[in-house]
Amino acid sequence: MKTYELTYLIPPDISEGELKTLQEKINSFIQEEKGILTKMNSPIKKRLFSPIKRRSQAYITTLNFHLEPEKLTNLEKKLKSENQILRYLILVKQLPKKVEIPTKIPKKVIRPKPKVELKEIEKKLEEILGE
């Protein structure tokens, strides 16, 4: 089973009772296809960026569910047949990838620099000054 996210727009002029029955109808579409609802957000009335079917506002609702990929086409047919849905979008939800964090941080190894003796420095100075 894959995890999906369904977002759909509903006309703003329907009553609250019709809104709830439409939500239940969409939930039953998913359950008829043996899907499992995991999260459902309540509808929020939003102003649309561009009009959809001559409407400048709509209720937007998002829900998450698990469903077999083969049954997604049947669900889409049912959503298309529903007249009160202005638009809908179904996305495949990606599970967050686990990042492995190293448990032990390697320590910096400080290597001692070789000590330069005073005689060597004097030799080099004489070579430079002697030339």
Backbone atoms as SQL, in Angstrom:
CREATE TABLE atoms (id INTEGER PRIMARY KEY, chain TEXT, resi INTEGER, resn TEXT, atom TEXT, x REAL, y REAL, z REAL);
INSERT INTO atoms VALUES
  (1, 'A', 1, 'MET', 'N', 0.832, -1.183, 0.000),
  (2, 'A', 1, 'MET', 'CA', 0.000, 0.000, 0.000),
  (3, 'A', 1, 'MET', 'C', 0.878, 1.248, 0.000),
  (4, 'A', 2, 'LYS', 'N', 0.428, 2.224, -0.749),
  (5, 'A', 2, 'LYS', 'CA', 1.125, 3.505, -0.790),
  (6, 'A', 2, 'LYS', 'C', 0.308, 4.535, -0.018),
  (7, 'A', 3, 'THR', 'N', 1.003, 5.575, 0.411),
  (8, 'A', 3, 'THR', 'CA', 0.334, 6.665, 1.107),
  (9, 'A', 3, 'THR', 'C', 0.073, 7.783, 0.114),
  (10, 'A', 4, 'TYR', 'N', -1.153, 8.277, 0.095),
  (11, 'A', 4, 'TYR', 'CA', -1.568, 9.342, -0.825),
  (12, 'A', 4, 'TYR', 'C', -2.133, 10.513, -0.039),
  (13, 'A', 5, 'GLU', 'N', -2.117, 11.678, -0.703),
  (14, 'A', 5, 'GLU', 'CA', -2.745, 12.871, -0.153),
  (15, 'A', 5, 'GLU', 'C', -3.739, 13.383, -1.185),
  (16, 'A', 6, 'LEU', 'N', -4.981, 13.541, -0.774),
  (17, 'A', 6, 'LEU', 'CA', -6.042, 14.039, -1.646),
  (18, 'A', 6, 'LEU', 'C', -6.424, 15.434, -1.179),
  (19, 'A', 7, 'THR', 'N', -6.341, 16.403, -2.079),
  (20, 'A', 7, 'THR', 'CA', -6.791, 17.766, -1.814),
  (21, 'A', 7, 'THR', 'C', -7.881, 18.082, -2.815),
  (22, 'A', 8, 'TYR', 'N', -9.009, 18.572, -2.334),
  (23, 'A', 8, 'TYR', 'CA', -10.108, 18.872, -3.256),
  (24, 'A', 8, 'TYR', 'C', -10.779, 20.187, -2.877),
  (25, 'A', 9, 'LEU', 'N', -11.405, 20.809, -3.887),
  (26, 'A', 9, 'LEU', 'CA', -12.108, 22.079, -3.724),
  (27, 'A', 9, 'LEU', 'C', -13.607, 21.850, -3.867),
  (28, 'A', 10, 'ILE', 'N', -14.373, 22.490, -2.972),
  (29, 'A', 10, 'ILE', 'CA', -15.824, 22.368, -2.953),
  (30, 'A', 10, 'ILE', 'C', -16.403, 23.777, -3.087),
  (31, 'A', 11, 'PRO', 'N', -17.506, 23.944, -3.804),
  (32, 'A', 11, 'PRO', 'CA', -18.108, 25.278, -3.949),
  (33, 'A', 11, 'PRO', 'C', -18.465, 25.895, -2.588),
  (34, 'A', 12, 'PRO', 'N', -18.331, 27.218, -2.450),
  (35, 'A', 12, 'PRO', 'CA', -18.588, 27.850, -1.152),
  (36, 'A', 12, 'PRO', 'C', -20.066, 28.031, -0.836),
  (37, 'A', 13, 'ASP', 'N', -20.938, 27.815, -1.808),
  (38, 'A', 13, 'ASP', 'CA', -22.353, 28.095, -1.590),
  (39, 'A', 13, 'ASP', 'C', -23.158, 26.891, -1.089),
  (40, 'A', 14, 'ILE', 'N', -22.494, 25.791, -0.741),
  (41, 'A', 14, 'ILE', 'CA', -23.249, 24.652, -0.202),
  (42, 'A', 14, 'ILE', 'C', -23.364, 24.796, 1.316),
  (43, 'A', 15, 'SER', 'N', -24.398, 24.201, 1.882),
  (44, 'A', 15, 'SER', 'CA', -24.618, 24.301, 3.330),
  (45, 'A', 15, 'SER', 'C', -23.663, 23.371, 4.078),
  (46, 'A', 16, 'GLU', 'N', -23.593, 23.575, 5.404),
  (47, 'A', 16, 'GLU', 'CA', -22.700, 22.742, 6.216),
  (48, 'A', 16, 'GLU', 'C', -23.133, 21.279, 6.213),
  (49, 'A', 17, 'GLY', 'N', -24.425, 21.061, 6.171),
  (50, 'A', 17, 'GLY', 'CA', -24.928, 19.680, 6.120),
  (51, 'A', 17, 'GLY', 'C', -24.505, 18.989, 4.840),
  (52, 'A', 18, 'GLU', 'N', -24.626, 19.699, 3.721),
  (53, 'A', 18, 'GLU', 'CA', -24.191, 19.133, 2.442),
  (54, 'A', 18, 'GLU', 'C', -22.686, 18.923, 2.421),
  (55, 'A', 19, 'LEU', 'N', -21.963, 19.824, 3.076),
  (56, 'A', 19, 'LEU', 'CA', -20.501, 19.714, 3.145),
  (57, 'A', 19, 'LEU', 'C', -20.097, 18.442, 3.878),
  (58, 'A', 20, 'LYS', 'N', -20.750, 18.181, 5.005),
  (59, 'A', 20, 'LYS', 'CA', -20.432, 16.970, 5.783),
  (60, 'A', 20, 'LYS', 'C', -20.808, 15.701, 5.023),
  (61, 'A', 21, 'THR', 'N', -21.947, 15.713, 4.347),
  (62, 'A', 21, 'THR', 'CA', -22.342, 14.522, 3.588),
  (63, 'A', 21, 'THR', 'C', -21.384, 14.276, 2.424),
  (64, 'A', 22, 'LEU', 'N', -20.902, 15.352, 1.804),
  (65, 'A', 22, 'LEU', 'CA', -19.933, 15.194, 0.716),
  (66, 'A', 22, 'LEU', 'C', -18.621, 14.624, 1.239),
  (67, 'A', 23, 'GLN', 'N', -18.168, 15.104, 2.404),
  (68, 'A', 23, 'GLN', 'CA', -16.946, 14.553, 3.008),
  (69, 'A', 23, 'GLN', 'C', -17.124, 13.069, 3.318),
  (70, 'A', 24, 'GLU', 'N', -18.260, 12.709, 3.874),
  (71, 'A', 24, 'GLU', 'CA', -18.520, 11.298, 4.188),
  (72, 'A', 24, 'GLU', 'C', -18.576, 10.461, 2.919),
  (73, 'A', 25, 'LYS', 'N', -19.113, 11.040, 1.859),
  (74, 'A', 25, 'LYS', 'CA', -19.197, 10.329, 0.581),
  (75, 'A', 25, 'LYS', 'C', -17.795, 10.063, 0.024),
  (76, 'A', 26, 'ILE', 'N', -16.926, 11.058, 0.111),
  (77, 'A', 26, 'ILE', 'CA', -15.544, 10.894, -0.372),
  (78, 'A', 26, 'ILE', 'C', -14.806, 9.877, 0.494),
  (79, 'A', 27, 'ASN', 'N', -15.029, 9.937, 1.800),
  (80, 'A', 27, 'ASN', 'CA', -14.420, 8.940, 2.694),
  (81, 'A', 27, 'ASN', 'C', -14.899, 7.532, 2.345),
  (82, 'A', 28, 'SER', 'N', -16.175, 7.408, 2.007),
  (83, 'A', 28, 'SER', 'CA', -16.703, 6.084, 1.653),
  (84, 'A', 28, 'SER', 'C', -16.123, 5.610, 0.321),
  (85, 'A', 29, 'PHE', 'N', -15.838, 6.560, -0.619),
  (86, 'A', 29, 'PHE', 'CA', -15.174, 6.175, -1.875),
  (87, 'A', 29, 'PHE', 'C', -13.844, 5.486, -1.573),
  (88, 'A', 30, 'ILE', 'N', -13.095, 6.063, -0.647),
  (89, 'A', 30, 'ILE', 'CA', -11.778, 5.503, -0.290),
  (90, 'A', 30, 'ILE', 'C', -11.950, 4.159, 0.400),
  (91, 'A', 31, 'GLN', 'N', -12.898, 4.062, 1.317),
  (92, 'A', 31, 'GLN', 'CA', -13.103, 2.827, 2.061),
  (93, 'A', 31, 'GLN', 'C', -13.662, 1.712, 1.175),
  (94, 'A', 32, 'GLU', 'N', -14.438, 2.056, 0.140),
  (95, 'A', 32, 'GLU', 'CA', -14.938, 1.043, -0.795),
  (96, 'A', 32, 'GLU', 'C', -13.797, 0.392, -1.568),
  (97, 'A', 33, 'GLU', 'N', -12.734, 1.137, -1.776),
  (98, 'A', 33, 'GLU', 'CA', -11.563, 0.605, -2.477),
  (99, 'A', 33, 'GLU', 'C', -10.562, -0.032, -1.510),
  (100, 'A', 34, 'LYS', 'N', -10.999, -0.301, -0.295),
  (101, 'A', 34, 'LYS', 'CA', -10.182, -0.916, 0.757),
  (102, 'A', 34, 'LYS', 'C', -9.033, -0.001, 1.190),
  (103, 'A', 35, 'GLY', 'N', -9.282, 1.307, 1.141),
  (104, 'A', 35, 'GLY', 'CA', -8.296, 2.276, 1.596),
  (105, 'A', 35, 'GLY', 'C', -8.456, 2.560, 3.075),
  (106, 'A', 36, 'ILE', 'N', -7.408, 3.086, 3.668),
  (107, 'A', 36, 'ILE', 'CA', -7.407, 3.395, 5.094),
  (108, 'A', 36, 'ILE', 'C', -7.132, 4.892, 5.248),
  (109, 'A', 37, 'LEU', 'N', -8.084, 5.614, 5.833),
  (110, 'A', 37, 'LEU', 'CA', -7.907, 7.045, 6.098),
  (111, 'A', 37, 'LEU', 'C', -6.967, 7.218, 7.285),
  (112, 'A', 38, 'THR', 'N', -5.965, 8.071, 7.145),
  (113, 'A', 38, 'THR', 'CA', -5.046, 8.300, 8.248),
  (114, 'A', 38, 'THR', 'C', -5.183, 9.692, 8.846),
  (115, 'A', 39, 'LYS', 'N', -5.493, 10.687, 8.019),
  (116, 'A', 39, 'LYS', 'CA', -5.591, 12.054, 8.518),
  (117, 'A', 39, 'LYS', 'C', -6.593, 12.815, 7.663),
  (118, 'A', 40, 'MET', 'N', -7.438, 13.614, 8.334),
  (119, 'A', 40, 'MET', 'CA', -8.409, 14.404, 7.594),
  (120, 'A', 40, 'MET', 'C', -8.480, 15.791, 8.210),
  (121, 'A', 41, 'ASN', 'N', -8.284, 16.808, 7.377),
  (122, 'A', 41, 'ASN', 'CA', -8.371, 18.190, 7.834),
  (123, 'A', 41, 'ASN', 'C', -9.777, 18.720, 7.585),
  (124, 'A', 42, 'SER', 'N', -10.209, 19.624, 8.437),
  (125, 'A', 42, 'SER', 'CA', -11.539, 20.218, 8.243),
  (126, 'A', 42, 'SER', 'C', -11.481, 21.232, 7.104),
  (127, 'A', 43, 'PRO', 'N', -12.595, 21.438, 6.404),
  (128, 'A', 43, 'PRO', 'CA', -12.602, 22.355, 5.263),
  (129, 'A', 43, 'PRO', 'C', -12.376, 23.805, 5.695),
  (130, 'A', 44, 'ILE', 'N', -11.632, 24.521, 4.877),
  (131, 'A', 44, 'ILE', 'CA', -11.328, 25.929, 5.124),
  (132, 'A', 44, 'ILE', 'C', -11.758, 26.710, 3.892),
  (133, 'A', 45, 'LYS', 'N', -12.450, 27.798, 4.114),
  (134, 'A', 45, 'LYS', 'CA', -12.902, 28.627, 2.992),
  (135, 'A', 45, 'LYS', 'C', -11.742, 29.533, 2.579),
  (136, 'A', 46, 'LYS', 'N', -11.372, 29.462, 1.298),
  (137, 'A', 46, 'LYS', 'CA', -10.237, 30.233, 0.779),
  (138, 'A', 46, 'LYS', 'C', -10.657, 31.009, -0.461),
  (139, 'A', 47, 'ARG', 'N', -9.970, 32.123, -0.674),
  (140, 'A', 47, 'ARG', 'CA', -10.142, 32.884, -1.908),
  (141, 'A', 47, 'ARG', 'C', -9.206, 32.262, -2.939),
  (142, 'A', 48, 'LEU', 'N', -9.709, 32.010, -4.137),
  (143, 'A', 48, 'LEU', 'CA', -8.916, 31.358, -5.176),
  (144, 'A', 48, 'LEU', 'C', -8.118, 32.393, -5.961),
  (145, 'A', 49, 'PHE', 'N', -6.966, 32.001, -6.400),
  (146, 'A', 49, 'PHE', 'CA', -6.103, 32.884, -7.187),
  (147, 'A', 49, 'PHE', 'C', -6.746, 33.218, -8.528),
  (148, 'A', 50, 'SER', 'N', -7.305, 32.206, -9.146),
  (149, 'A', 50, 'SER', 'CA', -8.043, 32.427, -10.397),
  (150, 'A', 50, 'SER', 'C', -9.372, 31.668, -10.283),
  (151, 'A', 51, 'PRO', 'N', -10.442, 32.189, -10.873),
  (152, 'A', 51, 'PRO', 'CA', -11.755, 31.544, -10.739),
  (153, 'A', 51, 'PRO', 'C', -11.776, 30.137, -11.341),
  (154, 'A', 52, 'ILE', 'N', -12.491, 29.260, -10.663),
  (155, 'A', 52, 'ILE', 'CA', -12.712, 27.899, -11.144),
  (156, 'A', 52, 'ILE', 'C', -14.218, 27.722, -11.279),
  (157, 'A', 53, 'LYS', 'N', -14.648, 27.437, -12.486),
  (158, 'A', 53, 'LYS', 'CA', -16.081, 27.290, -12.789),
  (159, 'A', 53, 'LYS', 'C', -16.866, 28.508, -12.286),
  (160, 'A', 54, 'ARG', 'N', -16.350, 29.688, -12.599),
  (161, 'A', 54, 'ARG', 'CA', -16.946, 30.990, -12.263),
  (162, 'A', 54, 'ARG', 'C', -17.094, 31.225, -10.760),
  (163, 'A', 55, 'ARG', 'N', -16.230, 30.621, -9.966),
  (164, 'A', 55, 'ARG', 'CA', -16.259, 30.834, -8.516),
  (165, 'A', 55, 'ARG', 'C', -14.897, 31.356, -8.068),
  (166, 'A', 56, 'SER', 'N', -14.921, 32.404, -7.259),
  (167, 'A', 56, 'SER', 'CA', -13.663, 32.990, -6.794),
  (168, 'A', 56, 'SER', 'C', -13.276, 32.502, -5.401),
  (169, 'A', 57, 'GLN', 'N', -14.184, 31.778, -4.715),
  (170, 'A', 57, 'GLN', 'CA', -13.895, 31.192, -3.415),
  (171, 'A', 57, 'GLN', 'C', -14.293, 29.719, -3.431),
  (172, 'A', 58, 'ALA', 'N', -13.677, 28.974, -2.509),
  (173, 'A', 58, 'ALA', 'CA', -14.008, 27.548, -2.396),
  (174, 'A', 58, 'ALA', 'C', -13.553, 27.032, -1.044),
  (175, 'A', 59, 'TYR', 'N', -14.167, 25.935, -0.632),
  (176, 'A', 59, 'TYR', 'CA', -13.684, 25.206, 0.542),
  (177, 'A', 59, 'TYR', 'C', -12.580, 24.276, 0.067),
  (178, 'A', 60, 'ILE', 'N', -11.474, 24.251, 0.813),
  (179, 'A', 60, 'ILE', 'CA', -10.373, 23.336, 0.481),
  (180, 'A', 60, 'ILE', 'C', -10.217, 22.345, 1.631),
  (181, 'A', 61, 'THR', 'N', -10.098, 21.085, 1.269),
  (182, 'A', 61, 'THR', 'CA', -9.960, 20.014, 2.260),
  (183, 'A', 61, 'THR', 'C', -8.849, 19.072, 1.818),
  (184, 'A', 62, 'THR', 'N', -8.071, 18.620, 2.786),
  (185, 'A', 62, 'THR', 'CA', -6.974, 17.691, 2.507),
  (186, 'A', 62, 'THR', 'C', -7.113, 16.479, 3.415),
  (187, 'A', 63, 'LEU', 'N', -6.877, 15.300, 2.840),
  (188, 'A', 63, 'LEU', 'CA', -6.869, 14.089, 3.655),
  (189, 'A', 63, 'LEU', 'C', -5.784, 13.141, 3.158),
  (190, 'A', 64, 'ASN', 'N', -5.251, 12.367, 4.085),
  (191, 'A', 64, 'ASN', 'CA', -4.220, 11.369, 3.779),
  (192, 'A', 64, 'ASN', 'C', -4.825, 9.986, 3.935),
  (193, 'A', 65, 'PHE', 'N', -4.394, 9.067, 3.066),
  (194, 'A', 65, 'PHE', 'CA', -4.931, 7.707, 3.121),
  (195, 'A', 65, 'PHE', 'C', -3.934, 6.741, 2.499),
  (196, 'A', 66, 'HIS', 'N', -4.098, 5.460, 2.847),
  (197, 'A', 66, 'HIS', 'CA', -3.314, 4.362, 2.279),
  (198, 'A', 66, 'HIS', 'C', -4.208, 3.618, 1.301),
  (199, 'A', 67, 'LEU', 'N', -3.639, 3.265, 0.136),
  (200, 'A', 67, 'LEU', 'CA', -4.420, 2.571, -0.885),
  (201, 'A', 67, 'LEU', 'C', -3.482, 1.814, -1.803),
  (202, 'A', 68, 'GLU', 'N', -3.992, 0.694, -2.329),
  (203, 'A', 68, 'GLU', 'CA', -3.233, -0.055, -3.323),
  (204, 'A', 68, 'GLU', 'C', -3.178, 0.777, -4.616),
  (205, 'A', 69, 'PRO', 'N', -2.017, 0.860, -5.271),
  (206, 'A', 69, 'PRO', 'CA', -1.904, 1.676, -6.490),
  (207, 'A', 69, 'PRO', 'C', -2.850, 1.262, -7.606),
  (208, 'A', 70, 'GLU', 'N', -3.203, -0.012, -7.689),
  (209, 'A', 70, 'GLU', 'CA', -4.093, -0.489, -8.751),
  (210, 'A', 70, 'GLU', 'C', -5.511, 0.060, -8.588),
  (211, 'A', 71, 'LYS', 'N', -5.898, 0.380, -7.377),
  (212, 'A', 71, 'LYS', 'CA', -7.258, 0.830, -7.107),
  (213, 'A', 71, 'LYS', 'C', -7.409, 2.351, -7.205),
  (214, 'A', 72, 'LEU', 'N', -6.326, 3.039, -7.491),
  (215, 'A', 72, 'LEU', 'CA', -6.360, 4.501, -7.561),
  (216, 'A', 72, 'LEU', 'C', -7.192, 4.993, -8.743),
  (217, 'A', 73, 'THR', 'N', -7.159, 4.273, -9.858),
  (218, 'A', 73, 'THR', 'CA', -7.935, 4.696, -11.026),
  (219, 'A', 73, 'THR', 'C', -9.435, 4.638, -10.743),
  (220, 'A', 74, 'ASN', 'N', -9.884, 3.627, -9.999),
  (221, 'A', 74, 'ASN', 'CA', -11.308, 3.536, -9.627),
  (222, 'A', 74, 'ASN', 'C', -11.711, 4.719, -8.747),
  (223, 'A', 75, 'LEU', 'N', -10.834, 5.078, -7.823),
  (224, 'A', 75, 'LEU', 'CA', -11.117, 6.217, -6.948),
  (225, 'A', 75, 'LEU', 'C', -11.205, 7.507, -7.759),
  (226, 'A', 76, 'GLU', 'N', -10.299, 7.676, -8.718),
  (227, 'A', 76, 'GLU', 'CA', -10.322, 8.881, -9.547),
  (228, 'A', 76, 'GLU', 'C', -11.609, 8.965, -10.365),
  (229, 'A', 77, 'LYS', 'N', -12.086, 7.847, -10.870),
  (230, 'A', 77, 'LYS', 'CA', -13.352, 7.842, -11.626),
  (231, 'A', 77, 'LYS', 'C', -14.506, 8.294, -10.744),
  (232, 'A', 78, 'LYS', 'N', -14.516, 7.819, -9.506),
  (233, 'A', 78, 'LYS', 'CA', -15.588, 8.206, -8.583),
  (234, 'A', 78, 'LYS', 'C', -15.513, 9.695, -8.246),
  (235, 'A', 79, 'LEU', 'N', -14.297, 10.212, -8.074),
  (236, 'A', 79, 'LEU', 'CA', -14.142, 11.629, -7.771),
  (237, 'A', 79, 'LEU', 'C', -14.559, 12.498, -8.956),
  (238, 'A', 80, 'LYS', 'N', -14.231, 12.060, -10.171),
  (239, 'A', 80, 'LYS', 'CA', -14.622, 12.812, -11.371),
  (240, 'A', 80, 'LYS', 'C', -16.133, 12.827, -11.550),
  (241, 'A', 81, 'SER', 'N', -16.801, 11.761, -11.150),
  (242, 'A', 81, 'SER', 'CA', -18.249, 11.678, -11.334),
  (243, 'A', 81, 'SER', 'C', -19.012, 12.550, -10.332),
  (244, 'A', 82, 'GLU', 'N', -18.350, 12.970, -9.250),
  (245, 'A', 82, 'GLU', 'CA', -19.010, 13.799, -8.234),
  (246, 'A', 82, 'GLU', 'C', -19.071, 15.249, -8.726),
  (247, 'A', 83, 'ASN', 'N', -20.276, 15.781, -8.886),
  (248, 'A', 83, 'ASN', 'CA', -20.481, 17.116, -9.448),
  (249, 'A', 83, 'ASN', 'C', -20.067, 18.243, -8.504),
  (250, 'A', 84, 'GLN', 'N', -20.114, 18.010, -7.207),
  (251, 'A', 84, 'GLN', 'CA', -19.829, 19.077, -6.256),
  (252, 'A', 84, 'GLN', 'C', -18.338, 19.296, -6.013),
  (253, 'A', 85, 'ILE', 'N', -17.486, 18.491, -6.590),
  (254, 'A', 85, 'ILE', 'CA', -16.035, 18.700, -6.464),
  (255, 'A', 85, 'ILE', 'C', -15.589, 19.549, -7.644),
  (256, 'A', 86, 'LEU', 'N', -15.061, 20.749, -7.331),
  (257, 'A', 86, 'LEU', 'CA', -14.589, 21.641, -8.397),
  (258, 'A', 86, 'LEU', 'C', -13.302, 21.113, -9.009),
  (259, 'A', 87, 'ARG', 'N', -12.341, 20.823, -8.169),
  (260, 'A', 87, 'ARG', 'CA', -11.053, 20.263, -8.592),
  (261, 'A', 87, 'ARG', 'C', -10.533, 19.352, -7.491),
  (262, 'A', 88, 'TYR', 'N', -9.665, 18.429, -7.892),
  (263, 'A', 88, 'TYR', 'CA', -8.998, 17.591, -6.901),
  (264, 'A', 88, 'TYR', 'C', -7.590, 17.280, -7.382),
  (265, 'A', 89, 'LEU', 'N', -6.740, 16.919, -6.432),
  (266, 'A', 89, 'LEU', 'CA', -5.355, 16.568, -6.731),
  (267, 'A', 89, 'LEU', 'C', -4.957, 15.430, -5.804),
  (268, 'A', 90, 'ILE', 'N', -4.412, 14.373, -6.396),
  (269, 'A', 90, 'ILE', 'CA', -3.936, 13.238, -5.604),
  (270, 'A', 90, 'ILE', 'C', -2.420, 13.171, -5.749),
  (271, 'A', 91, 'LEU', 'N', -1.734, 13.220, -4.615),
  (272, 'A', 91, 'LEU', 'CA', -0.270, 13.157, -4.589),
  (273, 'A', 91, 'LEU', 'C', 0.179, 11.899, -3.865),
  (274, 'A', 92, 'VAL', 'N', 1.308, 11.353, -4.310),
  (275, 'A', 92, 'VAL', 'CA', 1.920, 10.228, -3.600),
  (276, 'A', 92, 'VAL', 'C', 2.797, 10.824, -2.513),
  (277, 'A', 93, 'LYS', 'N', 2.547, 10.448, -1.270),
  (278, 'A', 93, 'LYS', 'CA', 3.329, 10.962, -0.150),
  (279, 'A', 93, 'LYS', 'C', 4.601, 10.138, -0.025),
  (280, 'A', 94, 'GLN', 'N', 5.726, 10.832, 0.010),
  (281, 'A', 94, 'GLN', 'CA', 7.010, 10.175, 0.200),
  (282, 'A', 94, 'GLN', 'C', 7.323, 10.149, 1.694),
  (283, 'A', 95, 'LEU', 'N', 7.721, 9.007, 2.172),
  (284, 'A', 95, 'LEU', 'CA', 8.133, 8.912, 3.554),
  (285, 'A', 95, 'LEU', 'C', 9.487, 9.599, 3.699),
  (286, 'A', 96, 'PRO', 'N', 9.695, 10.326, 4.780),
  (287, 'A', 96, 'PRO', 'CA', 10.985, 10.999, 4.945),
  (288, 'A', 96, 'PRO', 'C', 12.116, 9.983, 5.049),
  (289, 'A', 97, 'LYS', 'N', 13.192, 10.269, 4.325),
  (290, 'A', 97, 'LYS', 'CA', 14.333, 9.357, 4.352),
  (291, 'A', 97, 'LYS', 'C', 15.108, 9.548, 5.647),
  (292, 'A', 98, 'LYS', 'N', 15.529, 8.431, 6.182),
  (293, 'A', 98, 'LYS', 'CA', 16.296, 8.489, 7.425),
  (294, 'A', 98, 'LYS', 'C', 17.746, 8.797, 7.108),
  (295, 'A', 99, 'VAL', 'N', 18.272, 9.756, 7.817),
  (296, 'A', 99, 'VAL', 'CA', 19.664, 10.138, 7.649),
  (297, 'A', 99, 'VAL', 'C', 20.439, 9.539, 8.808),
  (298, 'A', 100, 'GLU', 'N', 21.463, 8.796, 8.461),
  (299, 'A', 100, 'GLU', 'CA', 22.270, 8.186, 9.511),
  (300, 'A', 100, 'GLU', 'C', 23.251, 9.204, 10.061),
  (301, 'A', 101, 'ILE', 'N', 23.211, 9.357, 11.354),
  (302, 'A', 101, 'ILE', 'CA', 24.122, 10.278, 12.032),
  (303, 'A', 101, 'ILE', 'C', 25.186, 9.429, 12.714),
  (304, 'A', 102, 'PRO', 'N', 26.455, 9.719, 12.443),
  (305, 'A', 102, 'PRO', 'CA', 27.494, 8.919, 13.084),
  (306, 'A', 102, 'PRO', 'C', 27.433, 9.084, 14.599),
  (307, 'A', 103, 'THR', 'N', 27.549, 7.967, 15.291),
  (308, 'A', 103, 'THR', 'CA', 27.428, 8.009, 16.739),
  (309, 'A', 103, 'THR', 'C', 28.709, 8.512, 17.401),
  (310, 'A', 104, 'LYS', 'N', 29.827, 8.264, 16.760),
  (311, 'A', 104, 'LYS', 'CA', 31.090, 8.669, 17.348),
  (312, 'A', 104, 'LYS', 'C', 31.799, 9.609, 16.383),
  (313, 'A', 105, 'ILE', 'N', 32.157, 10.758, 16.865),
  (314, 'A', 105, 'ILE', 'CA', 32.863, 11.729, 16.043),
  (315, 'A', 105, 'ILE', 'C', 34.368, 11.483, 16.209),
  (316, 'A', 106, 'PRO', 'N', 35.051, 11.271, 15.082),
  (317, 'A', 106, 'PRO', 'CA', 36.491, 11.017, 15.211),
  (318, 'A', 106, 'PRO', 'C', 37.222, 12.267, 15.714),
  (319, 'A', 107, 'LYS', 'N', 38.189, 12.033, 16.587),
  (320, 'A', 107, 'LYS', 'CA', 38.968, 13.139, 17.143),
  (321, 'A', 107, 'LYS', 'C', 40.073, 13.525, 16.177),
  (322, 'A', 108, 'LYS', 'N', 40.390, 14.809, 16.190),
  (323, 'A', 108, 'LYS', 'CA', 41.480, 15.278, 15.349),
  (324, 'A', 108, 'LYS', 'C', 42.799, 14.810, 15.961),
  (325, 'A', 109, 'VAL', 'N', 43.623, 14.276, 15.102),
  (326, 'A', 109, 'VAL', 'CA', 44.925, 13.808, 15.553),
  (327, 'A', 109, 'VAL', 'C', 45.916, 14.948, 15.313),
  (328, 'A', 110, 'ILE', 'N', 46.534, 15.404, 16.375),
  (329, 'A', 110, 'ILE', 'CA', 47.513, 16.485, 16.275),
  (330, 'A', 110, 'ILE', 'C', 48.893, 15.846, 16.231),
  (331, 'A', 111, 'ARG', 'N', 49.547, 16.072, 15.097),
  (332, 'A', 111, 'ARG', 'CA', 50.878, 15.504, 14.932),
  (333, 'A', 111, 'ARG', 'C', 51.910, 16.551, 15.364),
  (334, 'A', 112, 'PRO', 'N', 52.846, 16.145, 16.179),
  (335, 'A', 112, 'PRO', 'CA', 53.866, 17.119, 16.615),
  (336, 'A', 112, 'PRO', 'C', 54.793, 17.459, 15.445),
  (337, 'A', 113, 'LYS', 'N', 55.109, 18.735, 15.327),
  (338, 'A', 113, 'LYS', 'CA', 56.034, 19.181, 14.278),
  (339, 'A', 113, 'LYS', 'C', 57.455, 18.883, 14.737),
  (340, 'A', 114, 'PRO', 'N', 58.273, 18.512, 13.770),
  (341, 'A', 114, 'PRO', 'CA', 59.661, 18.232, 14.180),
  (342, 'A', 114, 'PRO', 'C', 60.336, 19.511, 14.677),
  (343, 'A', 115, 'LYS', 'N', 61.099, 19.371, 15.754),
  (344, 'A', 115, 'LYS', 'CA', 61.772, 20.521, 16.350),
  (345, 'A', 115, 'LYS', 'C', 63.027, 20.846, 15.537),
  (346, 'A', 116, 'VAL', 'N', 63.181, 22.115, 15.317),
  (347, 'A', 116, 'VAL', 'CA', 64.352, 22.576, 14.586),
  (348, 'A', 116, 'VAL', 'C', 65.373, 23.054, 15.612),
  (349, 'A', 117, 'GLU', 'N', 66.591, 22.559, 15.474),
  (350, 'A', 117, 'GLU', 'CA', 67.619, 22.907, 16.444),
  (351, 'A', 117, 'GLU', 'C', 68.268, 24.237, 16.082),
  (352, 'A', 118, 'LEU', 'N', 68.820, 24.863, 17.080),
  (353, 'A', 118, 'LEU', 'CA', 69.417, 26.179, 16.927),
  (354, 'A', 118, 'LEU', 'C', 70.616, 26.138, 15.980),
  (355, 'A', 119, 'LYS', 'N', 71.360, 25.055, 15.976),
  (356, 'A', 119, 'LYS', 'CA', 72.531, 24.923, 15.107),
  (357, 'A', 119, 'LYS', 'C', 72.103, 24.925, 13.642),
  (358, 'A', 120, 'GLU', 'N', 70.989, 24.244, 13.340),
  (359, 'A', 120, 'GLU', 'CA', 70.502, 24.193, 11.957),
  (360, 'A', 120, 'GLU', 'C', 70.070, 25.576, 11.486),
  (361, 'A', 121, 'ILE', 'N', 69.432, 26.322, 12.363),
  (362, 'A', 121, 'ILE', 'CA', 68.983, 27.673, 11.996),
  (363, 'A', 121, 'ILE', 'C', 70.201, 28.564, 11.722),
  (364, 'A', 122, 'GLU', 'N', 71.230, 28.474, 12.561),
  (365, 'A', 122, 'GLU', 'CA', 72.434, 29.288, 12.374),
  (366, 'A', 122, 'GLU', 'C', 73.131, 28.932, 11.061),
  (367, 'A', 123, 'LYS', 'N', 73.155, 27.641, 10.697),
  (368, 'A', 123, 'LYS', 'CA', 73.768, 27.192, 9.448),
  (369, 'A', 123, 'LYS', 'C', 73.053, 27.812, 8.258),
  (370, 'A', 124, 'LYS', 'N', 71.737, 27.767, 8.283),
  (371, 'A', 124, 'LYS', 'CA', 70.959, 28.309, 7.179),
  (372, 'A', 124, 'LYS', 'C', 71.146, 29.817, 7.068),
  (373, 'A', 125, 'LEU', 'N', 71.211, 30.499, 8.203),
  (374, 'A', 125, 'LEU', 'CA', 71.444, 31.945, 8.182),
  (375, 'A', 125, 'LEU', 'C', 72.801, 32.281, 7.577),
  (376, 'A', 126, 'GLU', 'N', 73.836, 31.510, 7.931),
  (377, 'A', 126, 'GLU', 'CA', 75.174, 31.748, 7.389),
  (378, 'A', 126, 'GLU', 'C', 75.195, 31.518, 5.883),
  (379, 'A', 127, 'GLU', 'N', 74.466, 30.482, 5.414),
  (380, 'A', 127, 'GLU', 'CA', 74.400, 30.212, 3.978),
  (381, 'A', 127, 'GLU', 'C', 73.752, 31.380, 3.238),
  (382, 'A', 128, 'ILE', 'N', 72.683, 31.895, 3.811),
  (383, 'A', 128, 'ILE', 'CA', 71.968, 32.991, 3.161),
  (384, 'A', 128, 'ILE', 'C', 72.803, 34.266, 3.184),
  (385, 'A', 129, 'LEU', 'N', 73.399, 34.574, 4.323),
  (386, 'A', 129, 'LEU', 'CA', 74.183, 35.808, 4.458),
  (387, 'A', 129, 'LEU', 'C', 75.555, 35.697, 3.775),
  (388, 'A', 130, 'GLY', 'N', 76.059, 34.497, 3.704),
  (389, 'A', 130, 'GLY', 'CA', 77.388, 34.275, 3.120),
  (390, 'A', 130, 'GLY', 'C', 77.380, 34.397, 1.608),
  (391, 'A', 131, 'GLU', 'N', 76.312, 34.223, 0.989),
  (392, 'A', 131, 'GLU', 'CA', 76.264, 34.261, -0.469),
  (393, 'A', 131, 'GLU', 'C', 76.281, 35.616, -0.997);
